[in-house]
Amino acid sequence: MKKTAKRAGTICLAAVLTFGVTGCGRKSPLDPGDPVSLTVWHYYNGSQQAAFDALVEEFNDTVGREKGIYVQGYSQGSVSDLETAVRDSINGKVGAAEMPDMFSSYADTAYEVEQAGALANLSDYLDEKELEKYVDSYIEEGRIAADGTLRIFPTAKSTEIMMLNKTDWETFAAATGANLEDLKTMEGVTAVAQSYYEWTDSQTPDIAGDGRAFYGRDAVANYFIIGMQQLGVEIFQVENGQLTLNVPKEELHRLWENYYVPMVKGYFGAYGSFRSDDVKTGDLLAYTGSTSSAMYFPNQVELDEGSYAIEYMAMPAPVFQGGERYAVQQGAGMVVSKSDEKHEYASVEFLKWFTEAENNLRFGCVSGYLPVRKEANSAEKLDQVIAQEQLEVAPKTYDCLTTIFAEMDKMTLYTNKSFEKGSAARKVLEYHLADKAAQDRTVVAELLEQGMSLEEAAGPYITEEAFEEWYQSFCEALNEAVH
């Protein structure tokens, strides 16, 4: 058996040297004398697009020139713009552009395109040794085909982090004894938020009920998916493409208590398009959001009467008390359109180069995205690349990345498997409770202005009967979305 294995390895090596194959047995279809041109659609803008374009140009001038590959990148604007362009192309809509060779895609969209039979099988171009270089859960997320083969190539990922206005926190903490340790759990955040509301309310004794919110969060769907996972429940359980909804009342009650109730009472808030906007206007002190959004955390608070500079802190996202340390795994990967061997092979060659540790970290230093190879997920490797490439990295982005790197071994990254109508189901998680909370808070705020106490105004909205009513409505909305 050893002799046979050795002989097979020798034959494979000879094939690589003679024909230029990747993996064992695939001859490269590329010809440097007759380069293949590739298009890639993405949703990067601003500094992210500039970083991506610079890497594409470097690839074209080096490895691409050597192998016979030329890549052209095109931003489609927003994620939704990109998804619309892809759907129009697949459906042959009049005026739609041809399908690109590669495009950025989240799992739900990729699953939809895969169901249309329009994605290349990346497992044909990557052997197990190559796949082992990538974070296991990132590869697993990309196995959306019915037979478990790879369809999404991980290129840049993100998770969630907590960002805090350190300047105003220190004033509050000195006055009340609030501790950063309290912000490690969702229950702790809720308690701190109540204390902050009451403290700010007390500063204007002649005006009752004008306390300010402490905390908010982007992506409420993540709160549901990861919060339930922390409590031991996979809300979207998918096996062989078949979905089972898990919506146990006890665990959902804990989520309701630590989002809806503090929202209605004014302890949490959501005012602008993103919670970083709310920190900038002084309406919040802290929020949970994507690691890639850390660069947007403001440098100052801007009020009607003037502005002042603030410092920040990057912290791990809070976990439910007693829960498992799950964190969201998110961020689009790249998919390759089904075409011919030459274009598919060349696309994978570019994606492998883009995700090499040094190249991926150079992109991450600008974008705030996490690198996808195992070796790249460390502060030591990040520092090495920064020094080697003489990169200038924004302190917020650096602190955000290193905070997550320090936590990688302590947490489990999670994303639910793709399923039909997954986008519709996620929208229920994103908006059903958040919209109700916003509407009910508006009524409570009006009652406060009329002289009611907070307990009187919010009381009818936070009873067990109110929870039961929401719970039934939520379950019905979810079932309707997926059937």
VEXDREN-2710 file (C-alpha; in Angstrom, 1 decimal):
% VEXDREN-2710
k/r/px/py/pz
1/MET/0.0/0.0/0.0
2/LYS/2.9/2.4/0.8
3/LYS/4.6/1.7/-2.5
4/THR/1.3/2.3/-4.4
5/ALA/0.7/5.6/-2.6
6/LYS/4.3/6.7/-3.2
7/ARG/3.9/5.8/-6.9
8/ALA/0.6/7.7/-7.2
9/GLY/2.2/10.7/-5.6
10/THR/5.1/10.5/-8.0
11/ILE/2.8/10.4/-11.0
12/CYS/0.8/13.4/-9.6
13/LEU/4.0/15.4/-9.1
14/ALA/5.2/14.5/-12.6
15/ALA/1.8/15.7/-14.0
16/VAL/2.2/19.0/-12.2
17/LEU/5.6/19.6/-13.5
18/THR/4.8/18.5/-17.0
19/PHE/1.3/19.8/-17.6
20/GLY/0.7/22.4/-14.9
21/VAL/-2.2/20.8/-13.0
22/THR/-3.9/21.9/-9.8
23/GLY/-4.8/19.1/-7.4
24/CYS/-4.0/15.7/-8.8
25/GLY/-5.2/15.1/-12.3
26/ARG/-6.5/18.4/-13.7
27/LYS/-4.4/20.0/-16.5
28/SER/-4.4/23.8/-16.6
29/PRO/-6.5/25.0/-19.5
30/LEU/-4.8/28.4/-19.4
31/ASP/-2.5/29.8/-22.1
32/PRO/-0.5/32.9/-21.3
33/GLY/-0.3/33.6/-25.0
34/ASP/-4.1/33.7/-25.2
35/PRO/-5.3/35.3/-21.9
36/VAL/-8.8/34.7/-20.6
37/SER/-10.7/37.9/-19.5
38/LEU/-12.9/37.7/-16.4
39/THR/-15.5/40.1/-15.0
40/VAL/-16.3/40.3/-11.3
41/TRP/-19.3/42.1/-9.8
42/HIS/-19.2/43.3/-6.3
43/TYR/-20.9/45.8/-3.9
44/TYR/-17.7/47.5/-2.6
45/ASN/-17.6/51.3/-2.5
46/GLY/-15.3/54.0/-1.4
47/SER/-12.1/52.7/0.3
48/GLN/-13.2/49.1/0.1
49/GLN/-13.5/49.4/-3.7
50/ALA/-10.2/51.2/-3.9
51/ALA/-8.5/48.3/-2.0
52/PHE/-10.2/45.7/-4.1
53/ASP/-9.2/47.4/-7.4
54/ALA/-5.6/47.8/-6.2
55/LEU/-5.4/44.0/-5.5
56/VAL/-7.0/43.2/-8.9
57/GLU/-4.5/45.4/-10.7
58/GLU/-1.6/43.8/-8.8
59/PHE/-2.9/40.3/-9.8
60/ASN/-3.2/41.3/-13.4
61/ASP/0.4/42.6/-13.4
62/THR/1.9/39.5/-11.7
63/VAL/0.2/36.1/-11.4
64/GLY/-2.5/37.0/-14.0
65/ARG/0.1/38.0/-16.6
66/GLU/2.1/34.8/-15.9
67/LYS/-0.9/32.5/-16.1
68/GLY/-2.9/34.2/-18.8
69/ILE/-5.8/35.8/-16.7
70/TYR/-7.1/39.3/-16.8
71/VAL/-9.7/40.4/-14.2
72/GLN/-12.0/43.4/-14.4
73/GLY/-14.0/44.5/-11.3
74/TYR/-17.3/46.4/-11.4
75/SER/-19.2/47.8/-8.4
76/GLN/-22.9/47.3/-8.8
77/GLY/-23.6/49.8/-5.9
78/SER/-25.4/48.3/-3.0
79/VAL/-25.9/44.6/-2.1
80/SER/-29.5/44.8/-3.3
81/ASP/-28.5/46.5/-6.5
82/LEU/-26.0/43.6/-7.1
83/GLU/-28.7/41.0/-6.3
84/THR/-31.1/42.7/-8.7
85/ALA/-28.5/42.8/-11.5
86/VAL/-27.8/39.1/-11.0
87/ARG/-31.4/38.1/-11.1
88/ASP/-32.1/40.2/-14.2
89/SER/-29.1/38.6/-15.9
90/ILE/-30.2/35.0/-15.0
91/ASN/-33.8/35.7/-16.1
92/GLY/-32.7/37.2/-19.4
93/LYS/-34.4/40.6/-18.7
94/VAL/-34.2/43.0/-21.7
95/GLY/-31.2/45.3/-21.3
96/ALA/-29.6/43.2/-18.6
97/ALA/-25.9/42.6/-18.7
98/GLU/-24.4/39.2/-19.3
99/MET/-23.7/37.1/-16.2
100/PRO/-20.2/38.0/-14.8
101/ASP/-17.7/35.2/-14.3
102/MET/-17.7/35.9/-10.6
103/PHE/-19.9/37.9/-8.2
104/SER/-20.2/38.7/-4.5
105/SER/-23.0/36.8/-3.0
106/TYR/-24.6/36.0/0.4
107/ALA/-25.6/32.4/1.0
108/ASP/-29.4/33.0/0.4
109/THR/-28.8/34.6/-3.0
110/ALA/-26.3/32.0/-3.9
111/TYR/-28.7/29.3/-3.0
112/GLU/-31.3/30.8/-5.3
113/VAL/-28.8/31.0/-8.2
114/GLU/-27.7/27.5/-7.5
115/GLN/-31.3/26.3/-7.7
116/ALA/-31.3/27.8/-11.2
117/GLY/-28.3/25.7/-12.1
118/ALA/-26.1/28.7/-12.8
119/LEU/-23.2/28.2/-10.4
120/ALA/-19.9/26.4/-11.1
121/ASN/-18.9/23.5/-8.8
122/LEU/-15.8/24.8/-7.1
123/SER/-15.0/21.4/-5.6
124/ASP/-13.8/20.5/-9.2
125/TYR/-11.0/23.0/-8.8
126/LEU/-9.9/22.7/-5.1
127/ASP/-8.5/19.6/-3.4
128/GLU/-8.8/18.8/0.3
129/LYS/-5.3/20.1/1.1
130/GLU/-6.3/23.5/-0.4
131/LEU/-9.6/23.6/1.5
132/GLU/-8.0/22.8/4.8
133/LYS/-6.2/26.2/4.6
134/TYR/-9.5/28.0/5.2
135/VAL/-11.5/28.4/8.4
136/ASP/-13.7/25.3/8.5
137/SER/-17.0/27.0/9.1
138/TYR/-16.4/29.4/6.1
139/ILE/-16.0/26.4/3.8
140/GLU/-19.0/24.6/5.3
141/GLU/-21.2/27.7/4.6
142/GLY/-20.3/27.5/1.0
143/ARG/-21.4/23.9/0.5
144/ILE/-24.9/24.8/-0.6
145/ALA/-25.3/22.3/-3.4
146/ALA/-27.6/19.3/-2.8
147/ASP/-24.6/16.9/-3.0
148/GLY/-22.6/19.0/-0.5
149/THR/-20.1/20.3/-3.1
150/LEU/-18.7/23.8/-2.8
151/ARG/-20.4/26.7/-4.5
152/ILE/-19.4/29.8/-2.4
153/PHE/-15.7/30.7/-2.2
154/PRO/-15.0/32.5/1.1
155/THR/-13.2/35.8/0.4
156/ALA/-13.9/38.1/3.3
157/LYS/-16.0/37.6/6.5
158/SER/-17.2/39.5/9.4
159/THR/-18.8/39.0/12.8
160/GLU/-20.3/41.3/15.3
161/ILE/-18.6/43.5/17.9
162/MET/-19.7/46.0/20.5
163/MET/-18.5/49.6/20.0
164/LEU/-18.7/52.0/23.0
165/ASN/-18.4/55.8/23.4
166/LYS/-15.6/55.5/26.0
167/THR/-15.6/59.2/26.9
168/ASP/-19.2/59.5/28.0
169/TRP/-19.1/56.0/29.5
170/GLU/-16.4/57.0/31.9
171/THR/-18.5/60.0/33.1
172/PHE/-21.5/57.7/33.6
173/ALA/-19.5/55.0/35.3
174/ALA/-17.8/57.4/37.7
175/ALA/-21.3/58.7/38.7
176/THR/-23.1/55.3/39.1
177/GLY/-20.5/52.6/39.5
178/ALA/-21.3/50.9/36.2
179/ASN/-18.7/48.4/35.2
180/LEU/-17.5/47.2/31.8
181/GLU/-17.9/43.7/33.0
182/ASP/-21.6/44.2/33.0
183/LEU/-21.6/44.6/29.2
184/LYS/-20.5/41.0/28.6
185/THR/-24.0/39.7/28.8
186/MET/-27.3/40.8/27.2
187/GLU/-28.9/40.9/30.6
188/GLY/-26.1/43.1/31.9
189/VAL/-26.5/45.5/29.0
190/THR/-30.2/45.8/29.7
191/ALA/-29.5/46.5/33.4
192/VAL/-26.9/49.1/32.5
193/ALA/-29.2/50.7/30.0
194/GLN/-31.9/51.1/32.6
195/SER/-29.4/52.7/35.0
196/TYR/-28.2/55.1/32.2
197/TYR/-31.7/56.1/31.4
198/GLU/-32.5/56.8/35.1
199/TRP/-29.2/58.7/35.5
200/THR/-29.8/60.9/32.5
201/ASP/-33.4/61.4/33.5
202/SER/-32.3/62.5/37.0
203/GLN/-30.1/65.3/35.6
204/THR/-33.2/67.3/34.6
205/PRO/-35.5/66.9/37.7
206/ASP/-37.9/69.4/36.4
207/ILE/-38.6/67.3/33.3
208/ALA/-39.9/63.8/34.0
209/GLY/-39.3/60.9/31.6
210/ASP/-36.6/62.4/29.5
211/GLY/-33.9/59.8/30.1
212/ARG/-31.7/58.7/27.2
213/ALA/-31.1/55.4/25.6
214/PHE/-27.8/53.6/26.1
215/TYR/-27.7/50.8/23.6
216/GLY/-28.9/49.8/20.2
217/ARG/-28.1/47.1/17.6
218/ASP/-27.9/46.7/13.9
219/ALA/-29.2/43.6/12.3
220/VAL/-32.0/42.4/14.6
221/ALA/-32.2/39.2/12.6
222/ASN/-28.7/38.3/14.0
223/TYR/-30.0/39.0/17.5
224/PHE/-32.6/36.3/16.9
225/ILE/-30.5/33.7/15.2
226/ILE/-27.4/34.0/17.4
227/GLY/-29.3/34.7/20.6
228/MET/-31.4/31.6/20.2
229/GLN/-28.2/29.6/19.3
230/GLN/-26.5/30.9/22.5
231/LEU/-29.6/29.5/24.4
232/GLY/-29.3/26.1/22.7
233/VAL/-31.9/26.5/20.0
234/GLU/-31.3/26.5/16.2
235/ILE/-34.2/28.6/15.0
236/PHE/-33.7/27.6/11.4
237/GLN/-32.7/23.9/11.4
238/VAL/-32.0/22.7/7.9
239/GLU/-31.3/19.1/6.9
240/ASN/-31.1/18.1/3.2
241/GLY/-32.6/21.4/2.2
242/GLN/-35.6/20.8/4.4
243/LEU/-36.4/23.4/7.1
244/THR/-37.6/22.9/10.6
245/LEU/-38.7/26.0/12.5
246/ASN/-37.7/26.0/16.2
247/VAL/-39.6/28.7/18.1
248/PRO/-39.7/27.6/21.8
249/LYS/-41.6/30.2/23.9
250/GLU/-39.2/30.3/26.9
251/GLU/-36.1/31.2/24.9
252/LEU/-38.0/33.7/22.8
253/HIS/-39.3/35.3/25.9
254/ARG/-35.7/36.0/27.0
255/LEU/-35.1/37.7/23.6
256/TRP/-38.3/39.7/24.0
257/GLU/-37.2/40.8/27.5
258/ASN/-33.8/42.0/26.3
259/TYR/-34.8/43.8/23.2
260/TYR/-38.5/44.7/23.0
261/VAL/-39.0/45.7/26.7
262/PRO/-35.9/48.0/26.9
263/MET/-36.8/49.5/23.5
264/VAL/-40.4/50.3/24.6
265/LYS/-39.1/51.8/27.9
266/GLY/-36.5/53.9/26.1
267/TYR/-33.4/52.1/27.5
268/PHE/-32.5/51.0/24.0
269/GLY/-32.9/53.0/20.8
270/ALA/-32.8/53.0/17.0
271/TYR/-33.1/56.4/15.3
272/GLY/-30.8/56.8/12.3
273/SER/-30.1/54.5/9.5
274/PHE/-27.4/52.8/11.5
275/ARG/-26.6/52.7/15.2
276/SER/-23.2/54.5/14.6
277/ASP/-25.3/57.4/13.4
278/ASP/-27.1/57.4/16.7
279/VAL/-23.8/57.5/18.7
280/LYS/-22.8/60.5/16.5
281/THR/-25.9/62.4/17.5
282/GLY/-25.5/61.5/21.2
283/ASP/-28.6/59.4/21.2
284/LEU/-26.7/56.2/22.1
285/LEU/-23.5/55.3/23.9
286/ALA/-23.0/51.8/22.6
287/TYR/-24.2/49.4/19.9
288/THR/-23.6/45.9/18.5
289/GLY/-22.8/45.9/14.8
290/SER/-20.7/44.3/12.1
291/THR/-16.9/44.3/12.5
292/SER/-16.8/45.9/9.0
293/SER/-18.8/48.9/10.3
294/ALA/-16.3/49.8/13.0
295/MET/-14.6/52.4/10.8
296/TYR/-17.9/54.4/10.8
297/PHE/-17.9/54.8/14.6
298/PRO/-17.8/58.6/15.0
299/ASN/-14.9/60.6/16.3
300/GLN/-17.2/63.2/17.9
301/VAL/-20.7/63.7/19.2
302/GLU/-22.6/66.4/17.3
303/LEU/-25.3/68.2/19.3
304/ASP/-27.4/71.2/18.4
305/GLU/-25.4/73.3/20.9
306/GLY/-22.0/72.1/19.6
307/SER/-19.8/69.1/19.2
308/TYR/-17.1/67.3/21.3
309/ALA/-14.5/64.6/20.6
310/ILE/-15.0/61.1/21.9
311/GLU/-12.8/58.1/22.3
312/TYR/-14.0/54.5/21.6
313/MET/-13.7/51.0/22.8
314/ALA/-14.1/47.8/20.8
315/MET/-15.4/44.9/22.8
316/PRO/-16.8/41.4/22.1
317/ALA/-20.5/41.4/21.4
318/PRO/-22.6/40.5/24.6
319/VAL/-23.8/36.9/25.1
320/PHE/-26.9/35.7/26.9
321/GLN/-26.2/34.9/30.5
322/GLY/-25.3/31.2/30.9
323/GLY/-25.4/30.8/27.1
324/GLU/-22.8/29.3/24.8
325/ARG/-20.4/31.7/23.1
326/TYR/-21.8/31.8/19.6
327/ALA/-21.1/34.7/17.3
328/VAL/-22.6/35.5/13.9
329/GLN/-20.6/34.5/10.8
330/GLN/-21.5/36.8/8.0
331/GLY/-20.1/38.5/4.9
332/ALA/-20.5/37.7/1.3
333/GLY/-18.3/35.3/-0.5
334/MET/-17.6/35.0/-4.3
335/VAL/-19.5/32.6/-6.5
336/VAL/-18.4/31.5/-10.0
337/SER/-20.9/31.4/-12.8
338/LYS/-21.2/28.1/-14.7
339/SER/-19.5/28.5/-18.1
340/ASP/-16.6/26.6/-19.4
341/GLU/-13.5/25.0/-17.8
342/LYS/-11.2/27.8/-18.8
343/HIS/-13.2/30.6/-17.3
344/GLU/-14.1/28.6/-14.2
345/TYR/-10.5/27.5/-13.6
346/ALA/-9.2/31.0/-14.1
347/SER/-11.8/32.4/-11.7
348/VAL/-10.7/30.0/-8.9
349/GLU/-7.0/30.9/-9.6
350/PHE/-7.8/34.5/-8.9
351/LEU/-9.9/33.8/-5.8
352/LYS/-7.1/31.6/-4.4
353/TRP/-4.6/34.4/-4.9
354/PHE/-7.0/37.0/-3.4
355/THR/-7.4/34.9/-0.3
356/GLU/-3.7/34.3/0.3
357/ALA/-3.0/35.5/3.9
358/GLU/-1.0/38.6/2.9
359/ASN/-3.4/39.7/0.2
360/ASN/-6.5/39.0/2.3
361/LEU/-5.2/40.9/5.3
362/ARG/-4.3/43.9/3.1
363/PHE/-7.9/44.0/2.0
364/GLY/-9.1/43.5/5.6
365/CYS/-6.9/46.4/6.9
366/VAL/-9.0/48.8/4.8
367/SER/-12.4/47.1/4.8
368/GLY/-12.5/45.8/8.3
369/TYR/-13.3/42.3/7.0
370/LEU/-11.8/39.2/8.6
371/PRO/-9.4/37.1/6.5
372/VAL/-10.6/33.6/5.5
373/ARG/-7.5/31.5/5.9
374/LYS/-6.6/30.0/9.3
375/GLU/-3.1/31.3/9.3
376/ALA/-4.2/34.9/8.7
377/ASN/-6.5/35.1/11.8
378/SER/-4.0/36.4/14.3
379/ALA/-2.7/39.7/15.5
380/GLU/0.9/38.5/14.9
381/LYS/0.2/37.8/11.2
382/LEU/-1.7/41.1/10.9
383/ASP/1.3/43.0/12.4
384/GLN/3.7/41.2/10.1
385/VAL/1.7/42.2/7.0
386/ILE/1.3/45.8/8.2
387/ALA/5.1/46.1/8.7
388/GLN/6.0/44.2/5.5
389/GLU/3.7/46.2/3.3
390/GLN/4.1/49.5/5.3
391/LEU/0.3/49.8/5.5
392/GLU/-1.5/52.6/7.3
393/VAL/-4.4/51.1/9.2
394/ALA/-7.1/53.0/10.9
395/PRO/-6.9/52.4/14.7
396/LYS/-10.6/51.4/14.9
397/THR/-10.2/48.8/12.2
398/TYR/-7.0/47.5/13.8
399/ASP/-8.6/47.3/17.3
400/CYS/-11.7/45.7/15.9
401/LEU/-9.7/43.0/14.0
402/THR/-7.4/42.2/16.9
403/THR/-10.3/42.1/19.4
404/ILE/-12.0/39.4/17.3
405/PHE/-8.7/37.5/16.7
406/ALA/-8.3/37.3/20.5
407/GLU/-11.7/35.8/20.8
408/MET/-11.6/33.3/17.9
409/ASP/-10.6/30.3/20.0
410/LYS/-13.3/31.1/22.6
411/MET/-16.3/31.5/20.4
412/THR/-18.1/29.5/17.7
413/LEU/-19.0/31.3/14.5
414/TYR/-22.4/30.3/13.2
415/THR/-24.6/31.0/10.2
416/ASN/-27.7/29.0/9.4
417/LYS/-27.8/26.8/6.4
418/SER/-29.5/28.1/3.3
419/PHE/-33.0/27.1/2.5
420/GLU/-35.8/28.0/0.1
421/LYS/-37.4/31.4/1.1
422/GLY/-34.6/32.0/3.5
423/SER/-34.5/35.7/2.7
424/ALA/-38.2/36.1/3.5
425/ALA/-37.8/34.3/6.8
426/ARG/-34.8/36.5/7.7
427/LYS/-36.9/39.6/7.0
428/VAL/-39.5/38.4/9.6
429/LEU/-36.7/38.2/12.2
430/GLU/-35.3/41.6/11.1
431/TYR/-38.6/43.6/11.2
432/HIS/-41.4/41.9/13.0
433/LEU/-40.3/42.7/16.6
434/ALA/-38.3/45.8/15.7
435/ASP/-41.1/47.5/13.9
436/LYS/-43.5/46.7/16.8
437/ALA/-41.0/48.0/19.3
438/ALA/-40.6/51.3/17.4
439/GLN/-44.3/51.8/17.0
440/ASP/-45.1/51.1/20.7
441/ARG/-42.2/53.3/21.9
442/THR/-43.7/56.2/20.0
443/VAL/-47.0/55.8/21.9
444/VAL/-45.2/55.4/25.2
445/ALA/-43.2/58.6/24.5
446/GLU/-46.4/60.5/23.8
447/LEU/-47.9/59.3/27.1
448/LEU/-44.7/60.4/29.0
449/GLU/-45.1/63.9/27.5
450/GLN/-48.7/64.0/28.8
451/GLY/-47.4/63.4/32.3
452/MET/-47.7/59.7/32.8
453/SER/-44.9/57.8/34.6
454/LEU/-42.8/55.3/32.6
455/GLU/-44.4/52.4/34.6
456/GLU/-47.9/53.6/33.7
457/ALA/-47.1/54.4/30.0
458/ALA/-45.1/51.2/29.2
459/GLY/-47.0/48.9/31.6
460/PRO/-49.7/47.6/29.1
461/TYR/-47.0/46.7/26.5
462/ILE/-44.8/44.5/28.7
463/THR/-47.3/42.2/30.3
464/GLU/-47.3/38.4/29.8
465/GLU/-50.5/38.8/27.7
466/ALA/-48.6/41.3/25.5
467/PHE/-45.8/38.8/25.0
468/GLU/-48.3/36.0/24.2
469/GLU/-50.0/38.1/21.6
470/TRP/-46.6/39.0/20.0
471/TYR/-45.4/35.4/20.1
472/GLN/-48.4/34.1/18.3
473/SER/-48.2/36.8/15.6
474/PHE/-44.4/36.1/15.2
475/CYS/-44.9/32.4/14.8
476/GLU/-47.6/32.9/12.2
477/ALA/-45.5/35.4/10.3
478/LEU/-42.5/33.0/10.2
479/ASN/-44.7/30.1/9.0
480/GLU/-46.3/32.2/6.3
481/ALA/-42.8/33.4/5.1
482/VAL/-41.4/29.9/4.6
483/HIS/-44.5/28.1/3.2
END
